Amino acid sequence: MKSTVASASLLIAFAIFLVSHAEVNSSEDTEDSEEQEVKFCNESTTAEERNKTLGCVLQTDKEDAKRLRKFMENSNKNGSVIADLLCNNTNALNEEILKSEGQNFSTGEEPDLSDIFLECESSDTKDQAI
């Protein structure tokens, strides 16, 4: 009987440890994702900063940046229109990019630009304005 109570106590203590450890990891994951937020669409970001960041993104050789660059060239949309779509209606931008490539929004692979924007925001090479 004592061994059953001791086992149950250990099991409860272990369960409490696991739950508290999971909460710590969860809050750390949340903090990391907040740190990785793209600043491009923040209200405090100036038009000049957006212009430099977008210019940097468009200068990269990454496939999704090339897709965005080609879309901008073919659609004659300027940087402010692209910035507005990126910040306020990403789905519409992705749909337009896919449509310009002859793909369907529901089956095509959407461009993923967030990592490219993060790289450009963290680099000192944002001097290529569009």
C-alpha positions in Angstrom: 0.0 0.0 0.0 2.8 2.4 0.9 4.6 1.6 -2.4 1.4 2.4 -4.3 1.1 5.8 -2.5 4.8 6.5 -3.1 4.5 5.6 -6.8 1.4 7.8 -7.2 3.1 10.7 -5.5 6.1 10.3 -7.8 3.9 10.1 -10.8 2.0 13.3 -9.8 5.3 15.1 -9.1 6.6 14.1 -12.5 3.4 15.2 -14.2 3.6 18.6 -12.5 7.2 18.9 -13.6 6.3 18.0 -17.2 3.5 20.5 -17.3 5.6 23.4 -15.8 8.4 22.5 -18.2 6.0 22.6 -21.2 4.7 26.0 -20.1 8.3 27.4 -19.9 9.1 26.1 -23.4 5.8 27.4 -24.8 6.5 30.9 -23.5 10.1 30.8 -24.8 8.7 29.8 -28.3 6.3 32.7 -28.1 9.2 35.1 -27.2 11.3 33.8 -30.1 8.5 34.2 -32.6 7.9 37.8 -31.4 11.6 38.6 -31.9 11.3 37.2 -35.5 8.4 39.5 -36.4 8.9 41.3 -39.7 9.2 45.0 -39.0 8.3 46.0 -42.5 4.6 46.5 -41.6 5.0 48.1 -38.2 3.3 51.5 -38.0 6.7 52.9 -36.7 8.5 51.8 -39.9 9.0 54.8 -42.2 8.3 54.8 -45.9 12.0 55.1 -46.5 12.8 52.1 -44.4 10.1 50.1 -46.2 11.6 51.2 -49.5 15.1 50.1 -48.5 13.9 46.8 -47.2 11.8 46.0 -50.2 14.8 47.0 -52.4 17.0 44.6 -50.5 14.4 41.8 -50.9 14.1 42.4 -54.6 17.9 42.3 -55.0 18.3 38.8 -53.5 18.6 35.7 -55.6 16.1 33.7 -53.6 13.3 32.1 -55.7 10.4 33.8 -54.0 12.1 37.2 -54.2 12.5 36.6 -57.9 8.8 35.7 -58.2 7.9 39.0 -56.5 10.4 41.0 -58.7 9.0 39.4 -61.9 5.4 40.1 -60.7 6.2 43.7 -60.0 7.9 44.1 -63.4 5.0 42.5 -65.3 2.2 44.2 -63.4 3.8 47.6 -63.3 2.9 47.8 -59.6 5.2 50.1 -57.6 6.7 49.6 -54.2 4.0 51.4 -52.3 1.3 49.2 -53.8 3.3 46.1 -53.1 4.0 47.3 -49.5 0.2 47.9 -49.0 -0.6 44.4 -50.3 2.1 42.8 -48.2 1.0 44.5 -45.0 -2.8 44.5 -45.5 -3.8 41.8 -47.9 -1.0 39.2 -48.3 -3.5 36.6 -49.7 -4.5 39.0 -52.5 -0.8 39.6 -53.3 -0.1 35.8 -53.3 -3.1 35.2 -55.5 -2.0 37.8 -58.0 1.5 36.4 -58.1 0.2 32.9 -58.7 -2.2 34.1 -61.3 0.6 35.9 -63.1 2.5 32.6 -63.2 -0.5 30.8 -64.6 -1.1 28.9 -61.3 -4.2 28.5 -59.2 -4.3 30.1 -55.7 -5.8 26.9 -54.1 -3.2 24.6 -55.7 -0.2 26.7 -56.4 2.7 27.3 -54.0 2.5 30.7 -52.4 5.7 32.7 -52.1 7.1 32.8 -48.6 8.9 36.1 -48.2 9.1 36.5 -44.4 12.6 35.0 -44.0 13.9 37.2 -46.8 12.4 40.3 -45.2 13.9 39.3 -41.9 17.4 38.9 -43.5 17.1 42.3 -45.1 15.9 44.0 -42.0 18.8 42.6 -40.0 21.5 43.2 -42.6 23.4 46.4 -43.2 23.0 46.0 -46.9 19.6 47.7 -47.2 21.1 50.5 -49.2 19.4 49.4 -52.5 16.2 51.5 -52.6 13.7 50.7 -55.3 
